[in-house]
Amino acid sequence: MDQLSETLPSILKHFGLKSVIGMAIGAGAYILAKFALDYPAMVEGLVLININPCAEGWMDWAAHKISGWTHAMPDMIISHLFGKEEIQQNHDLIGRYRHHIVNDMNQFNLQLFVKSYNSRRDLEIERPVPGGHITSLCPALLVVGDSSPAVDVVVECNTKLDPTKTTLLKVMPSASMTRLVRSRTASGSSVTSFDGNRSRSHTNEGNRSRSHTNEGRARAHTSDNQRTRSHTDNMDSSVDQAPKSTEVSC
């Protein structure tokens, strides 16, 4: 990791660049942060995604050793890139990444790179205090997913940086909005179904009232024609004056 950060000044000189704004993820974020600490005049700002500024502890070392015995290299890399929930649910995405790692990368160089990253040292980053040695980064944006395996170390890294020059951005999963839309859609369907049942009940009541009206008219017509016309006129006027109900769903 140190050698990779040491090569960046010569690369910038080759392209005629005096300073840059860097953006990287994972191991690349560590390399850019190391470069910014060693050459602060050449870095104007950083966007660091899933950065882990800490050296690998004994527990992490043992876990990687065990996973190296039981898991292939692609699985180890995927576990660094994605959380457990993403690995278990998004099989298409994980399959594409695994295919890319196996078929598009030099496996020997990949193993050396992973070994180098697991052997990294602590970045000497401390929140500045009056009278103390300044070991802070340039203006930086730290980005991490809410379900990322690196969320804890990124939050810890943010506590070590100058709060006036550092911003932490935690990205929430977009599926939560999808669930919200689905819940609203389901509630709307239930309201529509309920209104449909009520409209059908009103229709049934209307049919029954019309049948009673017809029976009353028939009996009145049998007894007396004049009474039939009078009764019919009264019924028609009452029907016209009856209020009409309207169902509105919101």
C-alpha positions in Angstrom: 0.0 0.0 0.0 2.8 2.4 0.8 4.6 1.8 -2.5 1.4 2.4 -4.4 0.9 5.8 -2.7 4.5 6.7 -3.4 4.0 6.2 -7.1 1.2 8.8 -7.3 3.5 11.9 -7.4 5.4 10.7 -10.4 2.1 9.9 -12.2 0.8 13.5 -11.5 4.1 14.9 -12.8 3.9 12.8 -15.9 0.5 14.2 -16.8 1.5 17.8 -15.8 -0.9 18.0 -12.8 0.0 20.0 -9.7 -2.9 19.0 -7.6 -5.9 16.7 -7.8 -9.3 15.9 -6.2 -9.2 12.1 -5.6 -12.0 9.6 -5.4 -11.6 5.9 -4.5 -13.2 3.0 -2.7 -11.9 0.4 -0.3 -8.1 -0.2 -0.7 -7.9 2.7 -3.2 -9.4 5.0 -0.5 -6.7 3.9 1.9 -4.0 4.6 -0.8 -5.4 8.1 -1.6 -5.6 9.0 2.1 -2.0 7.9 2.6 -1.0 10.0 -0.4 -2.8 13.0 1.0 -1.0 12.7 4.4 2.4 12.5 2.7 1.8 15.1 0.0 -0.8 17.5 1.3 0.0 20.2 -1.2 -0.9 17.9 -4.1 -4.4 17.0 -2.9 -7.2 19.6 -2.8 -10.0 17.2 -1.7 -10.9 13.5 -1.4 -14.1 11.4 -1.8 -13.4 8.2 0.2 -15.9 5.3 -0.1 -15.7 2.5 2.5 -12.3 3.6 3.8 -10.7 1.6 6.6 -7.7 3.6 8.0 -6.9 1.0 10.7 -4.4 -1.8 10.5 -5.7 -5.3 10.6 -6.0 -6.6 14.2 -5.2 -10.0 15.5 -8.9 -11.0 15.3 -9.2 -9.8 11.8 -6.0 -11.6 10.8 -7.3 -14.9 12.3 -10.6 -14.5 10.6 -9.0 -13.9 7.2 -6.7 -16.9 7.7 -9.7 -19.1 8.5 -11.7 -17.7 5.6 -8.7 -18.2 3.3 -8.8 -21.9 4.2 -12.5 -22.3 3.7 -13.4 -19.7 1.0 -12.1 -18.9 -2.4 -10.5 -15.6 -3.3 -13.7 -14.2 -5.0 -15.8 -14.9 -1.9 -13.3 -13.0 0.3 -13.4 -10.0 -2.0 -17.2 -10.0 -2.2 -17.5 -10.1 1.6 -15.4 -6.9 1.6 -17.6 -5.2 -1.0 -21.1 -6.2 0.1 -23.0 -6.8 3.3 -24.5 -10.1 4.3 -28.1 -9.1 3.4 -27.0 -8.0 -0.1 -25.1 -11.2 -0.7 -28.1 -13.3 0.4 -30.7 -11.4 -1.6 -29.1 -9.9 -4.8 -27.8 -13.1 -6.4 -27.6 -11.6 -9.9 -25.3 -8.7 -8.8 -23.1 -11.0 -6.8 -22.9 -13.5 -9.7 -21.7 -10.7 -12.1 -19.0 -9.6 -9.6 -17.8 -13.1 -9.0 -17.7 -13.7 -12.8 -15.7 -10.5 -13.2 -13.2 -11.4 -10.4 -12.6 -14.9 -11.8 -12.4 -14.2 -15.5 -11.2 -10.6 -15.9 -8.5 -10.3 -13.2 -5.0 -11.8 -12.9 -5.4 -14.2 -10.0 -1.7 -14.1 -9.0 -1.6 -10.3 -8.9 -5.0 -10.2 -7.1 -3.7 -12.5 -4.3 -0.6 -10.3 -3.9 -2.8 -7.2 -3.7 -5.1 -8.7 -1.1 -2.1 -9.8 1.0 -0.7 -6.3 0.8 -4.0 -4.7 1.9 -4.3 -7.1 4.8 -0.8 -6.1 5.9 -1.5 -2.4 5.9 -0.5 -0.1 8.7 -2.5 2.4 10.6 -3.0 5.8 9.0 -1.7 8.3 11.5 -4.8 10.4 11.6 -5.8 12.3 14.7 -8.3 15.0 15.3 -6.3 18.3 15.7 -6.0 19.7 19.2 -4.4 23.1 20.2 -0.7 22.7 20.5 -0.6 19.2 19.1 0.9 17.7 16.0 -1.4 18.2 13.0 -2.1 14.9 11.2 -5.4 15.7 9.5 -6.5 15.2 5.9 -7.5 17.8 3.4 -11.3 18.5 2.9 -12.8 15.0 2.6 -16.2 13.4 2.0 -16.6 10.0 3.6 -19.2 7.8 2.0 -20.6 4.5 3.3 -23.7 2.4 2.8 -26.0 1.9 5.7 -25.7 -1.9 5.3 -22.0 -1.9 4.2 -19.5 -4.1 6.1 -17.3 -1.0 6.5 -19.9 1.2 8.2 -18.4 1.0 11.7 -14.8 1.7 10.6 -15.9 4.6 8.4 -17.8 6.2 11.3 -14.7 5.7 13.5 -12.6 7.3 10.9 -14.9 10.3 10.8 -14.3 10.8 14.6 -10.5 11.1 13.9 -10.8 13.8 11.3 -11.2 17.6 11.5 -15.0 18.2 11.7 -14.6 21.5 10.0 -13.2 19.9 6.8 -14.9 16.4 6.9 -18.4 15.3 5.9 -19.8 11.8 6.6 -22.5 10.6 4.1 -24.4 7.4 5.0 -26.5 6.1 2.2 -29.7 4.4 3.0 -31.0 1.5 0.8 -33.4 2.6 -1.8 -35.6 -0.5 -1.2 -37.1 1.2 1.8 -38.9 3.7 -0.5 -40.0 0.8 -2.6 -41.6 -0.8 0.5 -43.3 2.5 1.3 -44.8 2.8 -2.1 -46.0 -0.8 -2.0 -47.7 -0.2 1.4 -49.4 2.9 0.1 -50.6 1.0 -3.0 -51.9 -1.9 -0.9 -53.8 0.5 1.4 -55.3 2.2 -1.7 -56.4 -1.1 -3.1 -58.1 -2.0 0.2 -60.0 1.3 0.2 -61.1 0.7 -3.3 -62.3 -2.7 -2.5 -64.2 -1.4 0.6 -65.8 1.3 -1.5 -66.8 -1.3 -4.1 -68.5 -3.4 -1.4 -70.4 -0.4 -0.1 -71.5 0.6 -3.6 -72.7 -3.0 -4.2 -74.7 -2.8 -0.9 -76.3 0.4 -2.0 -77.2 -1.2 -5.4 -78.8 -4.1 -3.6 -80.8 -1.8 -1.3 -82.0 0.2 -4.4 -83.2 -3.0 -6.1 -85.1 -4.0 -3.0 -86.7 -0.6 -2.7 -87.8 -0.6 -6.4 -89.3 -4.1 -5.9 -91.3 -2.8 -2.9 -92.5 0.2 -5.0 -93.7 -2.0 -7.8 -95.6 -4.3 -5.4 -97.2 -1.2 -3.7 -98.2 0.1 -7.1 -99.8 -3.2 -8.1 -101.9 -3.4 -5.0 -103.0 0.2 -5.3 -104.0 -0.3 -8.9 -106.1 -3.3 -8.0 -108.1 -1.5 -5.3 -108.7 1.9 -6.9 -107.4 3.5 -10.1 -107.6 7.1 -8.7 -105.7 6.0 -5.6 -103.2 4.3 -7.8 -102.4 7.5 -9.7 -102.2 9.5 -6.5 -100.0 6.9 -4.8 -97.8 6.7 -7.9 -97.4 10.4 -8.1 -96.5 10.6 -4.4 -93.9 7.8 -4.8 -92.4 9.4 -7.8 -92.0 12.7 -6.1 -90.5 11.1 -3.0 -88.0 9.2 -5.2 -87.0 12.5 -7.0 -86.5 14.3 -3.7 -84.5 11.5 -2.1 -80.8 12.5 -1.7 -78.3 10.7 -3.9 -75.2 9.2 -2.3 -71.7 9.4 -3.8 -68.6 7.4 -2.8 -65.3 9.2 -2.9 -62.0 7.4 -2.0 -58.9 9.4 -1.2 
